[in-house]
């Protein structure tokens, strides 16, 4: 899988702020969301309600690994 594009101002979890928009690599897709690698040594969960503006039952309808 491709490595995420890293930002120089986000190196650790403590650097994350509410409302930030980051690019990352989807590592795993589950019914209620997707785990995304944004380069801070721990994948983050994107809830299914935040994946797309359209209604989707599960996250597989809005994203895929890689």
Secondary structure by P-SEA (a helix, b strand, c coil): ccccccccccccccccccbbbbbbbbccccccbbbbbccccbbbbbcccccccccccccccccccc
